[in-house]
Amino acid sequence: MRRVNATEHLIHTTKKNLAKYPDFDIRFYKFPSYLRRGAISAAIGSVSSYHSNYQRWMDKGKNGNPPKLTLERDLCPCFYRGDMFKGDLDSDEACIKVFVHNDWIWRPIRLKHTDMQFLRRYWTGVNCSAPVLERKRGKWSLRFTFTQTVKLSETPIEDQRILSVDLGLNTDAVCTIMEADGTILGRKFIDFPGDKDRLSHELNRLKKFQRMHGSHNSKSRWRRIRSLNEELSRKIGHAIADYAAGACCDAIVFEHLDMKGKIRGKSKRQKIHLWRKNGIQQVTETRAHRYGLHVYHVCARNTSRLAFDGSGYLVRDKNNHALSVFKNGKPYNCDLSASYNIGARYFVRELLKPLPETARSQIRANVPGAEHRTSCTYHTLLQTVEELRRLA
């Protein structure tokens, strides 16, 4: 606050700085004080971020290019309620204060009816902050932000019910409802083939366009592909969170997917690049928190390669990549087996965490799969539960 006040004294016309800033009030006639302070706060934040990044760059031995202070921030103002914005969710009309004809006046605007219906349906009774003006794809709009306080589940680990999710390319998501003792209560395959066919159709149209006209002037087609891909990720995330809430789960467990490095195979390279795995998890986390559910992540290594029954590595079917064969000859869905292992790794980690080191070492000695998280399977969870019951 002191920095804002000091900056205001520098730019505002007074007797001391009249000679230094003689035309501020002339150039910004009747400039609102709340809007001026918002611009000053944004500028102070940008400068502070630059100095901290520069100091971090100095401490790390000046590796790489030094950070730069960007003057063009492209920030839009916030329309503070009562001072620059008047309206509520019950009406499709509002008023904003704008600078017209050398004066700040109130101008009525009409909000999109479908957007207001969405806000009234899902965000009624939630704290709504002041709208922010933004420009996206050549159009101006108001962005509303809502704040909601939700109490997350506090169920003990022994009584928890989770939804383990394996995200994939062939099947969008494979979900398994699991309890701490390894009981499987439900399974679900979430897939949107129609949306994926539409996305594939747009990609084929893009390839044909690029073969005929080159890679230029294809921004609009890529924009449509990104929009379809984002909509698909929203549908998947909402379906996962809704299924977990309907099954009275306490948490949702994902793999920590880190796709760094070279992607092998030209046939699946584009699929992997368009796979919005992190976007799906973010959408799911936002919706799950509104339901009061936790979201956790486990190590993703070997969840699909190891069979859930503890028989070792499985062999993928060459004709159908979603199917696999265990070492004992048993055919099974690979993604479903991975979802069992994901839930098991979460419960093994949480069950062993509060134990003393002596009991933890004894269980790891009797259950070799619990020693390393990358070798933990659903069979490891069953063995760990038996050891815990024996020690109790």
ZAMARGU-4260 file (C-alpha; in steps of 0.2 Angstrom, whole numbers, plus 5000, padded with zeros to 4 digits):
<rodrens>
0) 5000/5000/5000 | 5015/5012/5004 | 5022/5009/4986 | 5005/5013/4978 | 5003/5029/4988
5) 5021/5034/4984 | 5018/5031/4966 | 5002/5041/4966 | 5012/5056/4974 | 5024/5055/4960
10) 5011/5055/4945 | 4997/5065/4953 | 4999/5084/4950 | 5004/5093/4965 | 5013/5109/4968
15) 5030/5099/4971 | 5029/5089/4954 | 5019/5101/4944 | 5034/5106/4933 | 5039/5087/4931
20) 5022/5081/4927 | 5012/5096/4920 | 5000/5087/4908 | 4995/5071/4918 | 4978/5078/4923
25) 4976/5085/4905 | 4980/5068/4896 | 4970/5058/4908 | 4955/5069/4911 | 4944/5064/4926
30) 4954/5047/4927 | 4945/5037/4941 | 4956/5034/4957 | 4951/5016/4958 | 4956/5013/4940
35) 4973/5022/4943 | 4977/5012/4958 | 4973/4996/4949 | 4985/5001/4935 | 4999/5006/4948
40) 4997/4989/4957 | 4999/4979/4941 | 5014/4989/4937 | 5022/4987/4954 | 5018/4968/4952
45) 5027/4967/4935 | 5042/4976/4942 | 5044/4966/4957 | 5042/4950/4947 | 5056/4956/4936
50) 5068/4960/4950 | 5065/4943/4959 | 5068/4934/4942 | 5083/4944/4939 | 5090/4940/4956
55) 5086/4922/4954 | 5095/4922/4937 | 5110/4930/4946 | 5110/4917/4960 | 5110/4903/4947
60) 5126/4909/4939 | 5118/4919/4925 | 5114/4903/4915 | 5104/4907/4899 | 5097/4924/4894
65) 5093/4937/4907 | 5075/4941/4911 | 5068/4956/4903 | 5055/4969/4909 | 5041/4969/4897
70) 5032/4986/4896 | 5018/4981/4885 | 5008/4970/4897 | 4991/4970/4887 | 4981/4971/4904
75) 4963/4975/4904 | 4955/4985/4918 | 4944/4978/4931 | 4926/4985/4932 | 4924/4988/4951
80) 4906/4985/4957 | 4897/5001/4961 | 4911/5012/4953 | 4912/5005/4936 | 4900/4991/4935
85) 4881/4990/4940 | 4871/4974/4937 | 4867/4956/4944 | 4864/4939/4938 | 4845/4941/4938
90) 4845/4952/4923 | 4853/4951/4906 | 4857/4970/4906 | 4871/4980/4915 | 4879/4996/4915
95) 4898/5000/4914 | 4907/5017/4915 | 4917/5021/4900 | 4927/5036/4893 | 4916/5044/4879
100) 4916/5062/4873 | 4930/5067/4885 | 4920/5061/4900 | 4917/5046/4910 | 4899/5041/4908
105) 4888/5026/4912 | 4883/5016/4896 | 4870/5001/4896 | 4876/4985/4889 | 4867/4968/4886
110) 4875/4952/4891 | 4873/4936/4882 | 4857/4927/4887 | 4864/4909/4887 | 4879/4915/4897
115) 4868/4922/4910 | 4857/4907/4911 | 4873/4896/4914 | 4878/4908/4928 | 4861/4908/4936
120) 4860/4889/4935 | 4877/4884/4942 | 4884/4899/4951 | 4869/4906/4961 | 4873/4910/4979
125) 4892/4910/4976 | 4903/4925/4979 | 4905/4934/4963 | 4920/4946/4960 | 4921/4961/4950
130) 4921/4958/4931 | 4937/4960/4921 | 4937/4966/4903 | 4946/4955/4891 | 4949/4954/4872
135) 4949/4936/4864 | 4949/4932/4846 | 4945/4950/4841 | 4930/4952/4853 | 4928/4961/4869
140) 4919/4952/4884 | 4918/4953/4903 | 4925/4939/4913 | 4917/4935/4929 | 4926/4926/4943
145) 4917/4916/4957 | 4924/4911/4974 | 4917/4897/4983 | 4922/4890/5000 | 4920/4871/5001
150) 4925/4859/5015 | 4935/4844/5008 | 4932/4826/5014 | 4940/4822/5030 | 4937/4803/5030
155) 4951/4792/5038 | 4961/4782/5026 | 4954/4766/5032 | 4936/4771/5028 | 4940/4780/5012
160) 4932/4776/4995 | 4942/4782/4980 | 4940/4783/4961 | 4956/4778/4952 | 4957/4784/4934
165) 4968/4779/4920 | 4968/4791/4906 | 4972/4784/4888 | 4972/4787/4870 | 4961/4773/4864
170) 4948/4775/4879 | 4947/4792/4886 | 4946/4786/4904 | 4944/4770/4914 | 4938/4772/4931
175) 4937/4760/4946 | 4929/4763/4963 | 4940/4755/4976 | 4940/4754/4995 | 4955/4753/5007
180) 4954/4734/5009 | 4955/4732/4990 | 4936/4729/4987 | 4931/4734/4970 | 4914/4742/4970
185) 4912/4748/4952 | 4920/4751/4935 | 4916/4763/4921 | 4924/4766/4903 | 4922/4784/4899
190) 4923/4787/4880 | 4917/4800/4868 | 4919/4792/4850 | 4908/4805/4842 | 4919/4820/4847
195) 4935/4810/4843 | 4928/4806/4826 | 4924/4825/4823 | 4942/4829/4829 | 4949/4816/4817
200) 4939/4823/4803 | 4945/4840/4805 | 4963/4834/4806 | 4961/4825/4789 | 4953/4841/4782
205) 4968/4851/4788 | 4980/4838/4780 | 4971/4839/4764 | 4972/4858/4764 | 4990/4859/4768
210) 4994/4847/4754 | 4985/4858/4742 | 4990/4875/4748 | 5004/4873/4760 | 5005/4876/4779
215) 5000/4894/4777 | 4983/4902/4781 | 4978/4887/4791 | 4976/4896/4808 | 4957/4896/4808
220) 4958/4877/4805 | 4970/4874/4819 | 4959/4886/4830 | 4944/4875/4827 | 4954/4859/4831
225) 4960/4866/4848 | 4942/4871/4852 | 4936/4854/4849 | 4950/4846/4859 | 4947/4858/4873
230) 4928/4854/4873 | 4933/4835/4873 | 4944/4837/4888 | 4930/4847/4898 | 4918/4833/4894
235) 4930/4819/4900 | 4934/4829/4916 | 4916/4833/4920 | 4911/4814/4917 | 4925/4808/4929
240) 4920/4821/4943 | 4902/4817/4941 | 4904/4798/4942 | 4915/4800/4958 | 4902/4811/4966
245) 4888/4800/4962 | 4897/4785/4969 | 4901/4795/4986 | 4919/4794/4984 | 4931/4804/4995
250) 4945/4806/4982 | 4950/4805/4964 | 4968/4797/4960 | 4977/4800/4944 | 4994/4796/4937
255) 5007/4809/4937 | 5010/4810/4918 | 5026/4818/4913 | 5028/4816/4894 | 5045/4824/4893
260) 5058/4817/4880 | 5057/4811/4862 | 5040/4803/4857 | 5043/4787/4847 | 5032/4781/4833
265) 5026/4793/4819 | 5009/4786/4819 | 5004/4791/4837 | 5015/4807/4837 | 5001/4818/4833
270) 4988/4809/4845 | 5000/4811/4859 | 5003/4830/4855 | 4985/4833/4855 | 4982/4823/4871
275) 4976/4836/4884 | 4980/4824/4899 | 4985/4839/4910 | 4969/4849/4904 | 4958/4834/4909
280) 4966/4833/4926 | 4964/4852/4929 | 4945/4852/4924 | 4942/4836/4935 | 4951/4844/4950
285) 4941/4860/4948 | 4924/4851/4948 | 4929/4838/4961 | 4934/4852/4973 | 4916/4859/4971
290) 4910/4842/4976 | 4922/4842/4991 | 4933/4828/4984 | 4952/4827/4985 | 4963/4824/4970
295) 4979/4814/4972 | 4993/4809/4960 | 5004/4793/4960 | 5019/4787/4951 | 5014/4782/4933
300) 5029/4770/4930 | 5024/4752/4926 | 5005/4754/4930 | 5000/4748/4913 | 5015/4736/4911
305) 5012/4726/4927 | 4997/4714/4929 | 4986/4718/4943 | 4987/4700/4950 | 5005/4701/4953
310) 5010/4689/4939 | 5023/4701/4932 | 5024/4710/4915 | 5009/4708/4903 | 5010/4706/4884
315) 4999/4718/4873 | 4988/4711/4860 | 4995/4717/4843 | 4978/4718/4835 | 4970/4727/4849
320) 4981/4738/4859 | 4969/4740/4873 | 4969/4721/4877 | 4983/4711/4885 | 4988/4694/4891
325) 4995/4690/4908 | 5009/4677/4910 | 4996/4664/4915 | 4987/4666/4899 | 4973/4676/4906
330) 4966/4690/4894 | 4962/4706/4902 | 4959/4725/4898 | 4976/4734/4900 | 4968/4750/4905
335) 4957/4742/4918 | 4972/4733/4925 | 4981/4750/4926 | 4967/4758/4935 | 4968/4744/4949
340) 4986/4747/4951 | 4984/4766/4952 | 4971/4765/4966 | 4982/4752/4975 | 4998/4763/4974
345) 4988/4777/4983 | 4981/4766/4997 | 4998/4757/5000 | 5007/4774/5001 | 4993/4781/5013
350) 4992/4766/5024 | 5011/4764/5027 | 5013/4783/5030 | 5007/4784/5048 | 5015/4768/5054
355) 5032/4768/5064 | 5047/4764/5055 | 5049/4747/5063 | 5032/4741/5057 | 5034/4749/5040
360) 5051/4740/5038 | 5043/4723/5043 | 5029/4725/5031 | 5041/4729/5017 | 5051/4714/5021
365) 5036/4703/5020 | 5028/4712/5005 | 5042/4715/4992 | 5031/4724/4980 | 5028/4738/4993
370) 5047/4742/4994 | 5047/4752/4978 | 5032/4762/4971 | 5036/4757/4953 | 5033/4739/4957
375) 5017/4741/4967 | 5001/4733/4960 | 4984/4728/4966 | 4990/4711/4973 | 5003/4721/4983
380) 4988/4731/4992 | 4980/4714/4996 | 4996/4708/5004 | 4998/4724/5013 | 4981/4723/5020
385) 4984/4706/5027 | 5000/4711/5035 | 4992/4726/5044 | 4978/4714/5050 | 4991/4702/5057
390) 5001/4716/5066 | 4985/4723/5073
</rodrens>
